[in-house]
Each structure stands twice: as structure tokens, then as C-alpha cells.
Amino acid sequence: MQVLQRRGSSVSGGRVAVVGAGVGGLAAAIRLRAAGFEVEVFEKNPEPGGRMGVLRGGGFTFDTGPTLLLMTDVYRELFRSAGRRLEDYVELVPLEPNYRVHFGDGDSMLVSRSLPQMVAELERIEPGSAPGYYRFLEDACRKYRVGRREFVERDFERARDFFSPRNLRLLKETQAVNNYYRSVSRFFRSEKLRQAFSFQTMYLGLSPFDAPAVYALLPYTELAEDGLWYPRGGMYRLVEAMCALAEELGVGMHLESPVEKITVVKGRAAGVRVNGGEFGADAVLANADLPYVYRNLLPERALRDFTVRPPERLTYTASAFMLYLGLEGRLDHLSHHNVYLSRDYRRNFEAIFRDRTLPEDPSLYTCVPARTDPEAAPEGRDALYVLVPVPHLDSGVDWNRERDGFREKVLALLEGRAGIENLRRRIVFEVVRTPEDWRREYNLEKGAAFGLGHGILQVGYFRPAIASRHIERLYFAGASTRPGTGVPLVTIGARLAAERIRREVAG
């Protein structure tokens, strides 16, 4: 068991064991330690960060999971809660333009925070669309402000807290639970613009044809609230910054230390079993994938926590087929972020979420970090990150059989759609990741890269709770608990969990 050096002040709040050093576990550990708890984090992998990992090889550096940094106020507030400034740990670079969206017919548009540039692009594609864009932003702004303040950043301990007359009125007024794609379509006639402002649900592994309209907050925060940012050195620099702060505060970090069981004594979480030994604690916070925790680390009676839907009826997000390619030569014609939408936008989502088959003409996303950070690749070369949404492992896709063929399909799309000539001959470094790898490396149920889905019966009060109802002093942070998936929401959820622990354990 690898233990990082600990430095810190006295302990006044009790001892908390954190299972998993993903972003949620690290954020909660920072808050709890700053509040006076002794905190020990146990991580099964050799490096912290969970799905927000890093891959280095051949002089190339790749983020392995999230690559888009949104809602930076969430991370700034986290560091302020410990008396620090985020800017002293990591340099955040604003991206402009945000990205380029490529449509199935070969047309494309730049998505920008610059209003004049954005309006010019919109009018080129759909003349007269500017007023609809302004109305879209106004509607999305209300969903963002109300949704975040009244729902995302609140921990609903009881059903009546969520279903209060005021909340029901707000949900109705904002139309937050309406269908997202139909909501976007109210503002634009062009199918291209409807796609350009709805594909963002894939940041959360969701189909825009199934997602609730509240997720208009995603394009809104990119365009009007905070924009897109890049941590100099990659998204993993944010993980390294959190680890540095945790170490300064005195958090114990135990790597390559998989938790075997969460110890429950007389109905209360009392610690963890790790590496054959027992570690006692006054509370346990689980940051491992929530379905895995319930299935593998807890006694069977904990399943009584699932009062809305039993575990076997939970729905899951998509997974992702990944290529991390180090290439000879530069890709100067590509932006930092690039989105390539299927020629049959709707059919692509139907294949993934309804039919659970590999799409014939997949949409894909690429990131070329050296456009912003030259140190991401050796001189004269480029690092290319490729993400293709695919079904999770309940699809029955045999990745041992399909892996190589699907890779060839993606490479052909990159040559044809992204204009990368002689791609195969230019590859000097390559790593492939399939849903099987997501499941194996991070214990993700069904290899669903984004965790539990966000259908109407899996959001808000209906989503698995931050605190267990049947095991005292057991708490959760991560993509599959409240408020939901995505790095900002996970970080917010870590704050809610830490606040709950402070009230119930120290108080």
C-alpha cells in the first residue's frame, strides 16, 4: 500500500474513510479535512483521479476522460473553502472559439462566446435565426439559474422537500422536465442548429431525444455564463492541484489499495477492509461507482435504499470507444475541440440507446490539446484524442470481435470527415479503450462511462441518495448519486455530502 506523506493540523471532527480518489472523493476529502476531520482516501489504482485520468507515452500527453472544463466557479469555490486560490495551483486558459461542429453534409460552424461571431455563423446557416438564439439563451439562462440554485445544489433528504408546491411550480414554469430536443426545436427551424444546441447532452452520456430540457444549461454555460476553459497541462492538472491541496491539509492518500468491504456494525458504517486489514472510521464516503459499491462492498440489506427503482431496473448512460493517437505531423486545420455529427443524427442515438448496437455512421468528438498547449506533443507531432459514443455492455456487443473493425471504421471517418490524410501511416503511438476497459479499470457497472442515466425517474429526489437510508453514516459522491454525472455536478455533490457528514457526524 502506497501512502503519500501527510501534513496537517489537529483533528476535531472524527475520522472519515473515503473509498475512491476520483474527483468526488478528492473534493469531499478536501472539505472534510478543512472542517477538522481526519480523512483517509483509499484508491485501487496506481494514480488518483478516477475517470479523469492521464496517459503519457512517446512524448505525448492525453487526458483519458473529461476534456471540457465548464463551470469553473465550482472549483474556485472548492479551493476557497480550504483558504486557497485555485489560480495558485493551476493555470486556466479560456478557449475561444469553444469548438467547431461538423454536420453530416460536410458543412460546419464555429461555436463561440463572441456574440457577433456567433450571430454571423447562425445567420449563415439559418437566415433570421438571431432572435431565436436570443430567446434560446434567455430560456436556458432561467433553466440554469433556477435549476442550479433550487435543485442541483440542494440535498433533498425527504420527498416532501423535493415535491414542495414551490418546486413543482418552478419545474412547470421552467419546463425543465420537458423533452430537450423538442425544447431546442422551439427556437430554431434549421435541423443543423437544432443539432448544434442539443448534442451537448452527450457530455453526460445521454441522448438529446430522451434527456430533460434542463440540460439546456450545458450549451448556455459554454456560451454565456462561464465559457470553456483548458487547464494548462490538461484536465489532469486539476486532479494534481486537488491532490496537492489535500496533501497540504493532511489528507492520507493510499494508492493501489482496493477496498474489499465497507464494515457495517449494528447498522452503522464503521470503516473499511483494505489489503486484508481493518481501518476503523466514524463515517465512510464511497466515491467508487455507486452500483458497484452496493453490489460488492455492502451487506445485502443496503439494497433497501432503492425505494423508487430496484437496482436491476436502473438505466445507464452510454459508454465510449476511445482512441489516443500520437501522430507524425501536425493537425493545424483542427480546433482544440471538434465535434463530427452523424449524417443521420437521430438514427445514431437510436442505435446507441434504443437498439444498443454499434452505429453505422457514428458521431465522434476529437480533442487536439496542442492547439492550446504545445507541450501536449513533441515538436512536429500532435496528440489526437478521439471519443465515439457507443452502447454500454448490456448491448451484447462482443468487443473482442468488434474492436479492430470498429477502430478501422473510426480511422476511416477521421480521414474522411476530419481531413487527416494518410492517418494510419502517421500513427506513432496508440492506445485503444473499449467499454470493457471502462468496466475493468474503474469498476463501472455495464462499462457505462458516465454512470447512471438521467431519465425523469433518475434525477433529483429519484436519483440514489447522498446518504444511505438503511446504513447510518454511509455517504456517496460521484456520477451515479445526486446531483448527477459530469465533473462540475460531481464536485457539487461532494460538497453536499461533506456538509451532510459535518451535520450528522461532527454535529
Salt bridges, closest charged atoms under 4 A:
GLU38 OE2 - ARG15 NE 3.35
GLU40 OE2 - ARG6 NH1 2.92
GLU40 OE1 - HIS254 NE2 2.58
ASP73 OD2 - ARG148 NH2 2.50
GLU77 OE1 - ARG31 NH2 2.33
GLU87 OE2 - ARG76 NH1 2.24
ASP88 OD1 - ARG85 NH1 2.71
GLU91 OE1 - ARG232 NE 3.53
ASP105 OD2 - LYS192 NZ 2.75
ASP107 OD1 - ARG124 NH1 3.24
ASP107 OD2 - LYS192 NZ 3.04
GLU121 OE1 - ARG124 NE 3.27
GLU126 OE2 - ARG189 NH1 3.81
ASP139 OD2 - LYS143 NZ 2.67
ASP139 OD1 - ARG186 NH2 3.80
GLU150 OE2 - ARG149 NE 2.85
GLU150 OE1 - ARG154 NH1 3.75
GLU150 OE1 - ARG166 NH1 2.77
GLU153 OE2 - ARG148 NE 2.50
GLU153 OE1 - ARG495 NH2 2.46
ASP155 OD1 - ARG482 NH1 3.92
ASP155 OD2 - ARG500 NH1 2.82
GLU157 OE2 - ARG500 NE 3.64
GLU157 OE2 - ARG503 NH2 2.77
ASP161 OD1 - ARG158 NH2 3.11
GLU173 OE1 - ARG142 NH2 3.02
GLU173 OE2 - ARG169 NH1 3.25
GLU225 OE1 - ARG145 NH2 3.13
GLU240 OE2 - ARG56 NH2 3.52
GLU240 OE1 - ARG237 NH1 2.96
GLU247 OE2 - ARG7 NH1 3.89
GLU248 OE1 - ARG84 NE 3.19
GLU278 OE2 - ARG273 NE 3.21
ASP305 OD1 - HIS470 ND1 2.88
GLU328 OE1 - ARG381 NH2 2.87
ASP332 OD1 - ARG330 NH2 2.83
ASP332 OD1 - ARG371 NH2 3.50
GLU350 OE1 - ARG347 NH1 3.77
GLU350 OE1 - ARG354 NH2 3.84
ASP355 OD2 - ARG347 NH1 2.71
ASP355 OD1 - ARG354 NE 2.86
GLU360 OE1 - LYS409 NZ 3.80
ASP361 OD1 - ARG343 NH2 3.51
ASP382 OD2 - ARG371 NH1 3.06
ASP394 OD2 - LYS446 NZ 2.90
ASP398 OD2 - ARG401 NH1 3.61
GLU402 OE2 - ARG401 NH2 3.51
ASP404 OD1 - ARG403 NH1 3.11
GLU408 OE2 - ARG407 NH1 2.91
GLU408 OE1 - ARG424 NH2 2.98
GLU415 OE1 - ARG424 NH1 2.86
GLU430 OE2 - ARG407 NE 2.54
GLU436 OE1 - ARG439 NH2 2.75
ASP437 OD1 - ARG440 NH2 2.84
GLU441 OE1 - ARG433 NH2 2.60
GLU441 OE2 - ARG440 NH2 3.69
GLU445 OE1 - ARG295 NH1 2.01
GLU472 OE1 - ARG268 NH2 3.26
GLU499 OE2 - ARG495 NH1 3.15
GLU504 OE2 - ARG500 NE 2.63
